[in-house]
């Protein structure tokens, strides 16, 4: 199986080089049209909606006979044992162009030999209960700079390999690709529509008129760069699938890096991640436990390290390890965070500190919390899941609960130990600035520490969310906003 796969792949690559050479003029024409790219609407489908598509899900179900998960639930991870990859079904990028071409892009879990690359599993709906399957691979350059590449440069940074068609009782993922076909790419604009107000009466510009709770407020749509592939039959059969032709929109597979890079506001989207966590019964139980008023008067910080199973197990259920902490801790008091499978942390900040003269109570994430998140939790998340967006740190206080998240795709760089003393002084100064304001409230604390994070921590992509059991709002420092805080409710 492996030898045949490699042989056929080599033949396909040789054909690709020949075809690329023959189509130099076509590529130049495509680049000249870059300012007139087609726009394709896309959205994210989550597991429950995916299951409703019985035709598609029945094909995906062939990936794994062992659905690992809680009783009466479906695992979010399915594995193709034959080709050696695992697919994450939790969120799927779905695109449908004006001609009705439907493409589903899935995240592939990181596997041996793919360090520094992103792999996606792609299903193109052929109709008649058939799907064409592909694996696309993006290198670091493509992930960080896709929108600035030329079509001719794509072949050096992005690959698209067919796994054949899937139908009936055929073994899922069996390699039976037609060696006469090769895919030719062109850039498109992918568009994520905004969400209307829950009344469905107001657009984004009329947020103030929306009479809904924060969770129902509208969001603005936006565009990003994607790739459309037309598959050509080099043996003379014309364009396929669907016998479409380049530019006609027929038989076109449209995708974008899913899991890092191509969707800066959606992939690793903190809002989606927080929603997922708050919907999890185990997380919700711990959140409820850690927001009870009595816990903030304890003489220690209540804490849980969230340890996830290795991706190779196929399991997705984390272990919540109780690791209550003494006050005035350092990161050396938390050895559990060095476990490479820990990339979630939940802990409280108390109403009193062990030494108020040295540090007043901090009812907000601290400089130490941020360092732990960036230096430990984020590296663990990227190593195990391929995305920094799966790391999180929840801090609960008697004045509110906050979550540290990261929305970027680039490594922000660690916070070194030799900066911590200065950061401690700056953090303390920010707290005192808030506490000494006349009739101060928690908004003053938020504004001062958010300013500290913006000016002193200065890590683009680091985000803070104010969360409750039913809402999540991104907050950032903005001098011109009410209370000096810009609030962006999650949809």
N, C-alpha and C positions, 0 to 999 in steps of 0.2 A: 504493500500500500504506500509506504513512505517513498520508496524508490520511484514508483510510477508517478507519484505526486510531484517529486522533484524534477523528473524528466519532463513531464508535461509543463511544469512551471517554467523551466528553462526554454522550452520551445515557444511558449507564449511570450517570454521576455524578448527572444530573438525576433519574433514577429512584430512585437511592439516597437522595437528599435527601427525596423524597416519601415513600418507604417508611419512612425513619427517623421522619418526622413522625407517620406513622400508627401507629407502634409505640412511642410514648413510654411508654404504660402497660405494655407488655410488658417494655420495658427496665427500668422501675422494679421490676417483679416479679423480673426476673433479678438486679438488684442486691441485693434483699432476700434472695435465696437465695445470695449470695456465700459465706456461711459454710458452705453445703452444696454446694460445687462438686463436680462429678464428678472422679474421679481417673483419669488415663490413663497407662498405662505407656509409656515411651519408652526408646530406646537409640540408640547410634551404630553405624552400619554403615560399615565401611571398604571400600575399593575391591575387595579380593579377594572379600569376601562379596557385594558388589554385583554383581560379574561372574557369580556363581553363579546369580543370578536372571536367567535368560536372557530371559524375557519383558520384564522391565523394562529390562534393559541393551540389548536390541535396539532399544527405542524411544530410549534415550539416545544410542545410536550414530548416530542420524540427525542429531544436532546438528552433527557435524563429520566431514567426509570425510578430513581430514588429522589423523591421530593422531600428535602430535609427542612423541617420547620415545625411549628406548633401543630397540635392536633387540629384537623379540619382546615388547615391553611395550605396555601401553595407556596413553595419556596420562591424566593426572589432570584435565586441563582440556578440556572440549568447548565448542564455540562455536556459537551460533545466529546465523548471518550475517544472516538475514532480519530478526530483531528486535533484533540488535545487543547480545547479552549472552553472557558466557562462564560456564559452570557448573563448579564444583569438585566432582569426584566422590570426593575422597579420604576425606571423612567426611560421612555423610548422617544427618540426624536422622530416625529411623523411629518412628512411633507407630501403635498398633493399639488401638482402644477395645473395650469389652465386646461391642459389636455386630459386631465384625470389620471396621470401617472402617480401611483402611490408607492412611497418608499418608507421603510421602517429601519431606523438606525439604532443599534443596541450597543451598549458598552461591553467590551470584553475585559474581564479581569486580568490584571498584570500577570504575566507568566514568564518562565525562564527564557532568556534571550531577547526580551523586549524592553530592557531598561532604556529609559530615555525616549521611548516611542509610545504612541497611543494606537491601539487597535480597536476597530469597530466591526461588528457583524451587521451586515446589511441584507435585508430581504426586499426584493422588488416584486410587487404584485402583478403577475402575468395574467390574472384572470383564470377562470375555470379551475379554481382550487389549486393553482400552481404558483410557486414563488421561485424566483432566481436568487441564489445566495452568493454573497461576496464577503471577503474580508478586506477592509481598507486599513492601511497603516500610514501614520503620519510621524515624521521625525520632528526634532525640536524646532528646526527652522520653520516648518509648516505650522506648528502649533503656535509659535510666537509671532509669526509674520505672514500669515496666509494671505491677507488682503493686499500685501505688497509684492507677492510673487507674480511672475508672468505665467501664461499658460505653458510656454515652452519649458519653464523651470519646474513645473509641477512634477514631472516624471523623476526628478532628482530627489524629491522630498515626500512624495505621496505615491503609494502603490495601491492597486485595486486588483485583487485576484478572485477569479470566479471559483465557487465551490459547486457549480452545477445547478440544475433545477431540482425542486423538491416537490413531490406529489405522492399521493396514494400511500402505499406501505413501504416505499423506498426508505432505506436507512438514512436518517437525517444527517446531512453533512457529507454524504458519500461523494467523493470527487469524480465527477463525470463531465467536466467542462468541455465545451466544443473548442478544439484547438484552432478553428477558423475564425473565432471572434476575438476582438480586442476593443477596449473601451477608450474613447477619446473625450477628454474633459473640456469644459469651458466654465468660466466663473458666472455665478448668478448672485443676486441679492436675496438673502433669506430674510423673511419678515415675520417677527413675532407680534401678533396683534395685541393691543392694549385691552384692558378689562373695563367694561362700562360700570358705572355706579350700580349698586344692587337694585336701584329703582329702574335701571335701564333707561334713564331719562337724560343723564348728563354725561358729557365727555370729560376727558382728563382736565381740560382747561377750566372746568366748572366745579372743581373739587369742593370748593367752599359751599356749593349749593346742594351737595349730596347729603341727604338726611339718613345716613347709614352709620353704623358703628365703624371703627377703623378698619375692621376686616372686610368691610364691604365697599371701601373707597376704590375709585378707579385707578388704573395704572396706565402708563403711556406705552404705546407700541414702539418698536425700534427695529433696525435692520442690521445685518452683519453679512459676512462673506461666506458663500457656500460654493459647492461644485456640482455641476450637472454632467453626467456621463451618458453619451450615446454609444451603444455597443454596435460595432460594425462587423459584418461577416466578410473576412478577407478572402474567402473562397468564391465570392461573387454573389452572395445571397442578399446583399444590401444591409441596411441598418436593422438591428434587432436589439432588445425584444420588441415585439409589437410591429416589426417591419417599418418602424418610423424612420424619418430622415433627420439629419442635423438641422436644427432650426425649426422643425415642424412642431416640436414639443411632444411628439409621439415616441413612446418607448424610451423615455429619458429617466435615468436614475439620479435623484437629487439628494445630496447629503452634505454634512459638514462635520468637523471633528466633534465627537460627542464624548465628553468625559474630560475635556481640557482644551483650551485654545479657542475654538471657533465660536463659542457662545459666551462672551464675557459676562453677560448679565443673567445667564440662565444656567449654564453648566456649573455645578458646584454652587448653585444659587442658594444663599443662606436661608432665604424665606422658605424654599422648598424643603431644605434640610430640617429646619426648625419645625415645620408642619409635620414632617415625617416623624420626628422625635416625639412631639406632643400627641401624636396619634398612637404611639406605642404604649401599651398598657404598663409595661415594666418601667419605662422612663417616667410616665405620668405618675405612677405610684411614688417613685423617688422624689419627683418634683413636688408633689403634695406634701410628702413627709418633710421636705426641707424648706417649706414655706409656712409651716405652722409657727405662730407667734412665739411659742415657748422655746423653740430651738435657738432663737437669737439671744436668749439670756443664759445659755449654757456657758461653762468656762472653757469650752473647746469648740473648734470648728467641726461641724458635721461634714463628712466628705465621702464620695464614692468615686473610685476610678472605674472607668467603663472599658473593659477589655473585650476586644472582638476576636472571634476565631480566625485562624489562618484561612486565606481564601481557598487553599487547596482542599479544605474539608467540605466545602459546599454549604456549610452552616452559616447562618447570618445572625443568630441570636447572641447578643453580647452578655458578658458576665459583669454584674455590678458588685465591685469589691469594696466593702466597707473599710475605710481607712481614715477614721476620725483623727483630727490633727490638733496639737496643742497650739495655743495662741502664740504670736510672735515667732512663727515658723520661718524656716528658710526652705529652699527647694531640696536641700539635703535631708529634710524631715519627711520627704515624700519619695522614697525609693521606688514606689510602684510606678511613678511616671516614666521611669527609665525602661519599663517593659515595652518592647517594640510593638506589642499588640494593643497597647493602651493609647487611644487617641480621642477619648472623651473624658471629661472631668467635671464633677459636680461638687460644689462645696459652699458653705455659708460664711458670711462675715458677721461677726458678733456685734452686739450693741456696745460692748466695752472691750478695750484692748488691754493687754497685760501691762502696758506702760503708756498711759495716755499722754504723758509729757513728751515721750519720744515719738509717738504716732497716735493722733486722734483716731476714733473709729472711722473706718473707711467704708461707707455704704455704697460702694461702687467697685468695679474691678480695679485692682492695684497694679503697680509696676511689676510686682512679682508674678501676679496672675498672667499678665501679658507675656512676660519672659517665658514662663512655663508653656504657655500656649504656642508661642513662636518657636522656641528652641526644642521642645519635646513632642508636643501633640501633633503639630503640623508635619514634621518629618516622618512620624510614624504613619500618619494618614496617607501621605503621598507614596510611601514605600509599600503599603499594603493594598491601597485602593486605586492608586494612580491619580488621586485628586487631593489637593489641600482642603477642598470644601467639605470633606467628611470629618475634619477635626472640629471640636467645639469645647468650650469651657463655660459652664454655667456657674454664676455667682449669685446666690440669693441673700437678700438683706431684709431688715424690717421695713425698709423704705422702698423696696422694689427688687426685682430680679433682672439680671442682665446676662447676655450670652455673647462671648467673643467668637467671631467667625472670620473666615478669610474668603474673599471672592476672587482673588487673582489666580493666575496660572504660573507666575514666576516665583522663584524662591526669594522671599523678602530679606534674607540674611538674618543671622542670629543676633541676639542682644548679648554682648560679651559681659562677663562678670565684672570687669573693671569699670563698667558704666553704671553699675547698680547703685552705688552709694550716691552718686549725683542724681540719678533718677529718683531715689528715695527722697532726697531733699526737695526736688521739684514737685514730687507727688504730694508731700506733706504741705508744701507751700500752697499748692492748689486747693487742698482740703481746707486749710485755714482761710484762704481767700473766700471760700464759700461760707464757712461757719461764722465769719466775722461780718458778713453782710447783714444789714438791718432786716429783721424778720425773714431770715433766710429759710428756704425750703429745699426739698430734694432737687428741684429744677436747677437751683444754684449749684448744688454738688455736681449734677450731671454736666452742666455747662463748663465748670472749671476743669473737671477731669477730662472731658472730651477735648477741651483746648490743650490740656497737657498731652493727651494722646496724639493730637494733630501736630503740635509744635515740637514736643520732646521725643516721643517715640518715633513718629514720622515713618510709618510703614504702610505705603499705599496698598490697598486691598484689605487691611485690617479693619473690621467693622464691629460695631457694638449694637446689640438689639435689646430693647426693653421688652420683656416677655411676661405674659401671664398664662394661665392654663388655656385661655381662649384667644389671645392676641399676640402679635409680635410686630414691633415697630423699630425700624432702623433709625438711630439717632446719631447726629454728627454736629460738631461745633460750627455755628454760623452766626457771626456777630449781628447780622441784619435780620435774623429770624426772631420770632417771639421767644422770649426767655433765652435768647442766644443759642437755641437748639433747633436744627432742621430735623423735622420728623417725617419719615417716609414709611407709611403703613404697608405691611405686606398684603398682597391680594388675598 
